[in-house]
Amino acid sequence: MEAVAVGVCQTRVMRRVNDILPWLDLIERQQGPCLWVFPELFMGGFDYLQRDRCLEMNLEVRQIMSEFASRTENVLAGSFWEEKDGRIYNAFELFTPDGEKCSPYQKLHLFKPGKENMHFEPGRHAPQCFEWKGIKIGFGICHDLRYPELFLYQHEFEPDLFILTSQWPMARVEHWQALLKARAIENQCYVLGCNGTGASELGDLAGHSCLITSWGKTVFSLSKEVGLKKSGLQAEVILTDRRGFDSRRSDFFLVDFGGIN
């Protein structure tokens, strides 16, 4: 693993495409390349009544983020409204300095209490590995955090880091914090959780974006404030934990992806 930094942009739900520009200015002022993650559906949120507008804004903001990544050394990521073959997905995407767009995952576990399943389709495949500067990265989106099988399944590509992008409510902030630590400890890798903050269609968002080590220690954490934060990853942290004992696979149970019926 090369020396590399990862960070979060803890934002409110953005209602205009230009709302992204001050954040890109802040990122450009930071020193050194970094993989920056934005919250789940940060552009438009879960505004089902503005479906067409959300799709249009998400197309525009993806182009802006792609162009920004191409002229800087940063990687930008987040989840977006995506339309494919007449179906709408909650899709995680990354934009890299070489101009490529990577789409490793479409959300599988849709949040039924928020009626997400009535407006989005579940993804068609398990998360795919994204590798940057020697780091292997796996993914989850918000409600996925409650399903450890999704993360255990991704061990087929030996991830060093899981990225979670979310709109997690303040009412369940304790669940957010506990489950992020659980995923880090049981998978023996870093977990970067980027959550939204402020008002949303699903209620008051919790913030508390953070980076957790494979030992369950918090490297950094925001509270409810809007802001960004980053930190470097240390390969030795993961290697030390796994040398002590490797509990990522059970000799008695198999984890498989059943697909979509």
Secondary structure, 3 states (H helix, E strand, C coil): CCCCEEEEEECCCECCHHHHHHHHHHHHHCCCCCEEECCCCCECCCCHHHHHHHHHHHHHHHHHHHHHHHHCCCEEEEEEEEEECCEEEEEEEEECCCCCEEEEEECCCCCHHHCHHHCCCCCCCCCCCEEECCEEEEEEEHHHHHCHHHHHHHHHHCCCEEEEEECCEHHHHHHHHHHHHHHHHHHCCEEEEEECEEEECCEEEECCCEEECCCCCEEEECCCCCEEEEEECCHHHHHHHHHHCCCCCCCCCCCCCCCCC
